[in-house]
């Protein structure tokens, strides 16, 4: 997977069309006061969410090229709402930020 493919994916309008959590998982409409208590990990990911999940799980942040690492972190910070949907991706991303480069 390349970072360019993620940008291309989004440019083609295939991100799911939603904003916030809806861009990353196929959850039904949830009342505003119940959103924080909802476990979004039980809902399937949109194609955009699947792409970000694969990005985090790939370990590409440890690739020995600074440009690749910077692009990974820029992507992770751009889609911060993704981590509200898949909380298990927070630890690998934070570990990548503090590893020895």
C-alpha positions as a Markdown table, in Angstrom:
| # | Residue | x | y | z |
|---|---|---|---|---|
| 1 | Unk | 0.0 | 0.0 | 0.0 |
| 2 | Unk | 1.3 | 3.5 | -0.7 |
| 3 | Unk | 0.4 | 6.8 | 0.9 |
| 4 | Unk | -0.5 | 8.0 | -2.6 |
| 5 | Unk | -3.2 | 5.4 | -2.8 |
| 6 | Unk | -4.8 | 6.8 | 0.3 |
| 7 | Unk | -4.8 | 10.3 | -1.1 |
| 8 | Unk | -6.1 | 9.0 | -4.5 |
| 9 | Unk | -8.8 | 7.0 | -2.6 |
| 10 | Unk | -10.0 | 10.1 | -0.9 |
| 11 | Unk | -9.8 | 12.3 | -4.0 |
| 12 | Unk | -12.1 | 9.9 | -5.8 |
| 13 | Unk | -14.8 | 10.4 | -3.2 |
| 14 | Unk | -14.6 | 6.9 | -1.8 |
| 15 | Unk | -14.1 | 7.8 | 1.8 |
| 16 | Unk | -17.6 | 6.9 | 2.8 |
| 17 | Unk | -19.0 | 10.4 | 2.4 |
| 18 | Unk | -19.4 | 11.0 | 6.1 |
| 19 | Unk | -17.7 | 13.3 | 8.5 |
| 20 | Unk | -16.1 | 12.3 | 11.8 |
| 21 | Unk | -16.6 | 8.7 | 12.9 |
| 22 | Unk | -19.1 | 8.1 | 10.0 |
| 23 | Unk | -16.2 | 8.4 | 7.5 |
| 24 | Unk | -14.5 | 5.4 | 9.0 |
| 25 | Unk | -17.3 | 2.9 | 10.1 |
| 26 | Unk | -20.7 | 1.9 | 9.0 |
| 27 | Unk | -22.6 | 2.8 | 12.2 |
| 28 | Unk | -26.3 | 3.7 | 12.3 |
| 29 | Unk | -27.2 | 7.2 | 13.3 |
| 30 | Unk | -26.6 | 7.6 | 17.0 |
| 31 | Unk | -28.0 | 10.4 | 19.2 |
| 32 | Unk | -25.5 | 13.0 | 20.1 |
| 33 | Unk | -25.6 | 12.4 | 23.8 |
| 34 | Unk | -24.9 | 8.6 | 23.3 |
| 35 | Unk | -22.0 | 8.9 | 20.9 |
| 36 | Unk | -19.2 | 8.9 | 23.5 |
| 37 | Unk | -20.6 | 5.8 | 25.2 |
| 38 | Unk | -21.0 | 3.8 | 21.9 |
| 39 | Unk | -18.5 | 1.1 | 21.1 |
| 40 | Unk | -17.8 | 1.7 | 17.4 |
| 41 | Unk | -15.4 | -1.2 | 17.2 |
| 42 | Unk | -18.4 | -3.5 | 16.7 |
| 43 | Unk | -19.4 | -1.9 | 13.4 |
| 44 | Unk | -17.7 | -2.7 | 10.1 |
| 45 | Unk | -15.2 | -0.2 | 8.7 |
| 46 | Unk | -15.8 | 1.8 | 5.5 |
| 47 | Unk | -13.2 | 1.3 | 2.7 |
| 48 | Unk | -11.5 | 4.5 | 4.0 |
| 49 | Unk | -11.4 | 3.0 | 7.5 |
| 50 | Unk | -10.0 | -0.3 | 6.2 |
| 51 | Unk | -7.3 | 1.6 | 4.4 |
| 52 | Unk | -6.3 | 3.5 | 7.6 |
| 53 | Unk | -6.4 | 0.3 | 9.7 |
| 54 | Unk | -4.1 | -1.4 | 7.2 |
| 55 | Unk | -1.8 | 1.6 | 7.3 |
| 56 | Unk | -1.5 | 1.4 | 11.1 |
| 57 | Unk | -1.1 | -2.3 | 11.2 |
| 58 | Unk | 1.5 | -2.4 | 8.4 |
| 59 | Unk | 4.3 | -1.0 | 10.6 |
| 60 | Unk | 5.4 | 1.3 | 7.8 |
| 61 | Unk | 6.2 | 4.1 | 10.3 |
| 62 | Unk | 9.4 | 2.1 | 11.1 |
| 63 | Unk | 10.6 | 2.2 | 7.4 |
| 64 | Unk | 14.1 | 3.7 | 7.4 |
| 65 | Unk | 13.2 | 6.7 | 5.3 |
| 66 | Unk | 12.3 | 9.9 | 7.1 |
| 67 | Unk | 9.9 | 11.0 | 4.4 |
| 68 | Unk | 7.8 | 7.8 | 4.8 |
| 69 | Unk | 7.7 | 8.3 | 8.6 |
| 70 | Unk | 6.6 | 11.9 | 8.2 |
| 71 | Unk | 3.9 | 10.9 | 5.7 |
| 72 | Unk | 2.6 | 8.2 | 8.1 |
| 73 | Unk | 2.4 | 10.7 | 11.0 |
| 74 | Unk | 0.8 | 13.4 | 8.8 |
| 75 | Unk | -1.9 | 10.9 | 7.8 |
| 76 | Unk | -2.5 | 9.6 | 11.3 |
| 77 | Unk | -2.9 | 13.2 | 12.6 |
| 78 | Unk | -5.2 | 14.2 | 9.7 |
| 79 | Unk | -7.6 | 11.3 | 10.4 |
| 80 | Unk | -7.7 | 11.6 | 14.2 |
| 81 | Unk | -11.4 | 10.6 | 14.3 |
| 82 | Unk | -10.4 | 7.1 | 13.0 |
| 83 | Unk | -8.9 | 6.4 | 16.5 |
| 84 | Unk | -12.3 | 7.0 | 18.1 |
| 85 | Unk | -13.6 | 4.1 | 15.9 |
| 86 | Unk | -10.6 | 1.7 | 16.3 |
| 87 | Unk | -9.0 | 2.4 | 19.7 |
| 88 | Unk | -6.7 | -0.6 | 19.4 |
| 89 | Unk | -4.8 | 1.4 | 16.8 |
| 90 | Unk | -3.9 | 4.2 | 19.3 |
| 91 | Unk | -1.1 | 2.2 | 21.0 |
| 92 | Unk | 0.8 | 1.1 | 17.8 |
| 93 | Unk | 0.6 | 4.7 | 16.5 |
| 94 | Unk | 1.9 | 6.2 | 19.8 |
| 95 | Unk | 4.7 | 3.6 | 20.0 |
| 96 | Unk | 5.7 | 4.5 | 16.5 |
| 97 | Unk | 6.0 | 8.2 | 17.5 |
| 98 | Unk | 8.3 | 7.4 | 20.4 |
| 99 | Unk | 10.5 | 4.7 | 18.9 |
| 100 | Unk | 14.2 | 5.2 | 18.3 |
| 101 | Unk | 14.8 | 6.6 | 14.8 |
